[in-house]
C-alpha cells in the first residue's frame, strides 16, 4: 500500500493571497478568524480565505477573514539576482596575505580545546558546559 498526500482544495491556494471563500469552497456561513468568538457567522461571499505558512506543516493553514480583518499582503521579496549583484558590487574587506600562521585542514585538528571533565564535550568560549552547566 502506498501512502501519499491527498488532494485538497487548500493545495490550490497560493500563500498570503486572498481569495473569495464562496469561489474557493461553497458552504454555509462561516466565522472570521479576527472577529470575537461570539460574533455571528458571515456569508461566504463577504469572507476572504488566506493561506498562511506554518513552521512544521508544509501545506500551511487557511484562515477566513472579513474585510475589516483581512491581513495586509507582505512586501514582494527582493529577487535573488538583485541580491547577488549587490553582493558582487560590494568591496571586499579582507586582504590577501601569505602568512606562515595560516590555518589549514591538516593543522586544525592539532588545536587543543577545553573539555568538560564530567560530560566529555567541548565547552563554549565562555567556559561553560552546554550539557551540565558547570564553569571550567
N, C-alpha and C positions, 0 to 999 in steps of 0.2 A: 504494500500500500504506500502510495506517495502522498505526503502531506505538503500542500502548497498554500500560499495566501489566497484567500477568497477574493473574488471580485466584489468591490464595494463602491457605492456611489461617491464616497468621500475620496477615493483614489483619483477621481476625475478632476478634483479641485486643485487649483494652484495655491501655494502658500501665500498668506497675507493678502488675498484678493477677495473683495466682497462679491457675493453672488446673491440674487434674489432667492429666498428659500422656496417659494412656490414653483420656481423654474427648476430648481435642483431636485427637490423631493416633495411631492404633494402630500397633503395630510391635514390633520386638524390644526387649529390654532396652537401656537407654542409660546413659550416664555422667553424673554430677553435675558441673556446672561448678566447684563449690567443693572437690570431693574431689581427692586426689592423682591424677596421671595413671595410676599403676599400679593403682588401685582397680578392683575387679570391677564390671561393669555391674549396674545396679539395675533391677528390674522397673518397668515404666512406671506401674503403679498406685501406686507409692511415690514417684514423682517429681512435681515441680511445674514447670510452664512459666511463665516470666515474660518479658513483652515489655518491653524497655528502650528508651529514646530514644537516638538516635545523632546526633552533630553534623552529619554530612554525608549520611546516608541517611534520607529522610523516612519510610520504612517501619519503621525501628527494627531491633532484632535480638532474637531469642528465645534464652534460656538455660534449661537444665533444672537443677533443684536438688533435692537430697534434703531431708528435714525438718530436718536439722541445719544446712544452709547456706542455707535459704530466707531471702532478704533481707526486712528489715522494711519494711512499707508506709510510704511517706512521709506526713508530716502533710498534712492537707487544706489546700489553698491558701485564702487569705482571699478572699472574694467581692469582685469589683470594685466593687460598690455600697458595701460597707463601707469600702473604701479611699477612695472619693470622698467619702463622708460625713465621714470623719475629716479629710480634706484641707480640706473646707469649714469644719469646726469650728475648725481651727487659726487663730489670729490672724495677720493679715498683718504682716510686719516692715518692709515698705517704706513710706516716707512719700511721698505725692504732693506734689511741689513744682514750681512752674513756674520753671524756671531757663533763662536765655538760653544756657547751655552745653550744652543737650540735643543728643544725637546723633540725627540723622535720616538716612534713607537717602540724602538728597542730599549731606550733608557727610561721610559715612563714606568715600566714595571719595577725598576730599582728603587723607586721612591718609597720610603717607609712612612706609613700612615698610622695615626693613633687608633688603637682598637680598644673596645670596651672589655675589661677583664672578666665580666660576668656573661655577656651575651656574645662575645667574639664577633662583633660587627664594627665597621668603621664608624667613628664618631664624627659629628659635624665640625665645621671650622670653629664654632663657638665652644667646643669641648664637651658637648652634652650628647649622651647616647639617646638615639631616637627610639629605642625599644624599652629600656628600663628607666631612663631619665636621669641617671647619675651623672655628675660632672666629673670630668677627668682632669 
